[in-house]
Amino acid sequence: MGLKYELKRAPVAGALFYLLCCGLSPAVATAAGSACQADRIDETVRIRYVHDGDTVWLDDGRKVRIIGLNTPELARDETPAEPLAEQARDTLRQQLGPMAKVGLRYGHEKTDRYGRLLAHLFNTGGDNISEGLLRKGLAYSLTVPPNLWQAECYQRAEQAARRQQAGLWSAKYRRILDAGRLADSTRGFQLIRGTVQRIGHSRSAIWLNFNRRFAVRIVRADLAYFSGVDFEKLKGKPLEVRGWVQYHKQQLRMRIRHPAAMLIQP
């Protein structure tokens, strides 16, 4: 590929992590962090209902998926709630208040494939809702192109929570799966850690193969976001990845769309 990458250090949760380029600059990685302030408000709306920690309904019937984070899933059918899912939802309700007015700052991509609006939320005090949940350790930072506005700020907020072992990063709730011990039933949003054994290339994607049962897929349409990454140099590196796991052709797979979804460890 002829791509290169550089490694940048940041202390996270008491351990030394390395952040890929396109993630955080040294200043960002070590700074205490400032508020992820709005550069504009595209629309002022009223919240009718908080569905979960990252999704709300507006009083006009529209549904908003909050940009920049992913919160644990609530109970559904026979599946129990994930740890801190209810706390994330309740905290969001508290931040917004009943029938709250909020400001929406839309992403570059305004809707997703489910027809939901994609927006950053700001309460009447100007607080960034995503940043607040991330700093409390009630959400994972999530960077999905092309909605990259304030991505570094959200990653910085998560790092603060990891250092403080808050919420999902506490010893009680922290859950990072071992790539070598994944159950066949593993699904949904996961953080997975393992060593890249092989780099694969296909017509449609680049593959980071951790073992025969788990691989990370980066489709070629997203390679522009990885312009600073030399994938071949990832071979043999211990890597933490985040994203949604699916089962396909007797293999567990995760698609990642941005280098922020990868953390290299020593």
C-alpha positions in Angstrom: 0.0 0.0 0.0 3.0 2.3 0.6 1.2 3.8 3.6 3.0 4.8 6.7 1.9 5.3 10.3 3.4 6.8 13.4 2.7 5.9 17.0 1.7 8.5 19.6 1.6 7.8 23.3 -1.1 8.6 25.8 -1.6 7.3 29.3 -4.9 5.5 29.6 -6.3 3.9 32.7 -2.9 3.5 34.3 -1.4 1.7 31.3 0.7 3.0 28.3 -1.3 3.0 25.1 -0.2 4.0 21.7 -2.6 5.9 19.5 -2.5 5.6 15.7 -2.0 8.8 13.8 -5.3 10.3 12.6 -6.3 9.7 16.2 -4.9 12.2 18.7 -2.0 14.6 18.5 0.4 14.6 21.5 -1.2 17.8 22.7 -4.6 16.3 22.6 -3.5 13.0 24.2 -2.1 14.7 27.2 -4.3 17.7 27.7 -6.8 17.8 30.5 -9.4 18.5 27.8 -11.8 21.4 27.2 -15.5 21.4 26.5 -16.4 20.1 23.0 -18.1 23.3 22.2 -20.6 23.9 19.3 -19.4 25.9 16.3 -23.1 26.3 15.3 -26.6 25.1 16.1 -28.6 24.0 13.1 -31.9 23.5 14.8 -33.5 23.9 18.2 -35.9 21.2 19.1 -37.8 19.7 22.0 -37.2 16.1 23.3 -40.3 14.0 23.8 -38.6 10.8 24.9 -35.2 9.4 25.8 -35.0 5.9 24.2 -31.6 4.9 25.6 -28.2 6.5 26.2 -27.6 7.5 22.6 -31.0 7.8 21.0 -33.9 10.3 21.6 -37.2 11.0 20.0 -38.3 14.6 19.2 -41.7 15.9 19.8 -42.3 16.1 16.1 -41.8 12.3 15.8 -38.2 12.3 14.4 -35.6 10.0 16.0 -32.1 11.2 16.7 -29.0 9.1 17.0 -26.4 11.1 18.9 -23.1 11.4 17.2 -19.8 10.6 18.8 -20.6 7.7 21.2 -22.2 4.3 21.7 -23.8 3.4 25.0 -24.6 -0.1 26.4 -27.8 -1.8 25.2 -30.9 -1.9 27.2 -32.8 -5.1 27.8 -34.6 -6.4 24.8 -36.9 -9.4 24.4 -35.0 -12.1 26.4 -31.6 -10.3 26.3 -30.7 -8.7 29.6 -29.5 -5.1 29.7 -25.7 -4.6 29.3 -23.9 -3.1 32.3 -24.7 0.6 32.9 -27.2 0.8 30.1 -29.9 2.1 32.4 -27.6 4.5 34.1 -26.6 5.9 30.7 -30.2 6.4 29.7 -31.1 8.0 33.1 -28.1 10.3 33.0 -29.1 11.5 29.6 -32.6 12.2 30.9 -31.1 14.2 33.8 -28.9 16.2 31.4 -31.8 17.1 29.2 -34.7 17.4 31.6 -38.4 16.7 30.9 -39.6 18.0 27.5 -36.2 19.7 27.2 -35.2 22.0 24.4 -31.9 21.1 22.9 -29.7 22.4 20.1 -28.9 20.0 17.2 -25.6 20.3 15.4 -26.0 18.0 12.4 -23.2 15.8 11.1 -21.8 16.0 7.5 -24.0 13.0 6.9 -27.4 14.0 8.3 -29.3 10.7 8.4 -28.3 7.0 8.7 -29.6 4.0 6.9 -32.4 3.6 9.4 -33.7 7.1 8.7 -32.6 8.5 12.0 -31.2 12.0 12.2 -27.5 12.1 13.1 -26.6 15.1 15.4 -24.6 16.4 18.3 -26.8 17.5 21.2 -26.4 20.6 23.3 -28.6 21.4 26.3 -29.7 24.9 27.2 -26.6 25.5 29.2 -24.4 24.8 26.1 -23.1 21.4 27.4 -22.2 18.8 24.9 -24.2 15.8 25.7 -21.8 13.3 24.1 -18.9 14.7 26.0 -20.7 14.5 29.3 -21.6 10.8 29.0 -18.1 9.9 27.8 -16.4 11.7 30.7 -18.7 9.8 33.2 -17.6 6.5 31.6 -21.2 5.8 30.5 -20.4 5.5 26.8 -17.6 4.5 24.4 -16.3 7.0 21.9 -17.4 6.2 18.3 -16.0 7.8 15.2 -18.0 7.1 12.0 -17.0 8.9 8.9 -17.8 11.3 7.4 -19.1 12.7 10.8 -15.7 13.6 12.2 -16.5 16.9 13.8 -15.2 17.0 17.4 -14.0 13.3 17.1 -10.7 14.1 18.8 -12.5 15.9 21.7 -14.8 12.9 22.2 -11.8 10.6 22.2 -10.1 12.9 24.8 -13.2 12.7 27.0 -13.1 8.9 26.9 -9.4 8.9 27.8 -10.2 11.0 30.9 -12.7 8.4 32.0 -10.3 5.5 31.3 -7.6 7.2 33.4 -10.0 7.7 36.2 -11.4 4.1 35.8 -14.9 5.6 35.7 -18.1 3.7 34.8 -17.4 1.3 32.0 -13.7 1.5 32.6 -13.9 0.5 36.3 -12.6 -2.9 37.4 -16.2 -4.0 37.9 -17.5 -3.2 34.4 -14.5 -3.0 32.1 -15.0 -5.6 29.4 -12.4 -6.1 26.7 -12.6 -9.5 25.0 -9.6 -11.7 24.1 -9.6 -12.3 20.4 -8.3 -15.9 21.0 -11.2 -16.7 23.3 -14.2 -15.4 21.5 -17.4 -17.4 21.7 -19.2 -18.2 18.5 -22.2 -16.3 19.8 -20.3 -13.0 20.1 -22.3 -10.2 18.5 -22.9 -6.5 18.8 -20.6 -3.7 19.8 -17.5 -5.0 21.4 -14.0 -4.0 22.4 -11.6 -6.9 21.4 -7.9 -7.2 22.1 -5.4 -9.5 20.3 -2.3 -9.7 18.1 -2.5 -9.2 14.4 -1.2 -12.4 12.8 -1.7 -11.7 9.1 -2.6 -8.9 6.8 -4.9 -9.9 4.0 -5.9 -8.1 0.8 -9.0 -8.7 -1.3 -10.6 -6.7 -4.1 -13.0 -5.0 -1.7 -11.1 -4.8 1.6 -8.0 -5.1 3.7 -8.2 -7.7 6.5 -6.4 -7.7 9.8 -6.5 -11.3 10.8 -6.1 -12.0 14.5 -6.6 -15.7 14.1 -8.7 -18.0 12.0 -11.8 -17.1 13.8 -11.6 -13.3 14.1 -10.7 -10.6 11.6 -11.1 -6.9 11.2 -12.3 -5.7 7.8 -11.5 -2.2 6.3 -13.3 -1.7 3.0 -11.4 0.1 0.3 -14.0 2.8 0.1 -12.8 3.9 3.6 -9.1 3.8 2.9 -8.9 7.5 2.5 -9.4 7.8 6.3 -6.4 5.5 6.9 -4.0 7.4 4.6 -1.4 7.5 7.4 -1.5 3.8 8.3 1.0 1.2 7.0 -1.1 -1.9 7.5 1.9 -4.3 7.0 3.5 -2.8 10.1 0.5 -3.8 12.2 1.5 -7.5 11.8 2.6 -8.8 15.2 1.3 -5.8 17.1 -1.1 -6.2 20.0 -4.2 -4.3 19.0 -7.4 -3.2 20.6 -10.3 -2.7 18.2 -13.9 -1.6 18.7 -17.0 -2.0 16.6 -19.9 -4.3 15.8 -19.2 -8.0 15.5 -21.0 -10.2 12.9 -20.6 -13.9 12.0 -20.0 -14.6 8.4 -18.6 -17.7 6.6 -17.6 -19.4 9.9 -15.7 -16.3 11.0 -16.4 -13.5 13.5 -15.8 -10.2 11.7 -15.7 -6.5 12.6 -15.7 -3.6 10.2 -13.9 -0.5 11.2 -14.1 2.8 9.3 -11.6 5.0 11.0 -8.2 4.6 12.8 -9.8 5.9 16.0 -11.3 2.4 16.3 -7.8 0.9 16.8 -5.4 1.2 19.7 -1.9 -0.3 19.6 -0.4 -1.5 22.9 3.2 -2.2 23.7 
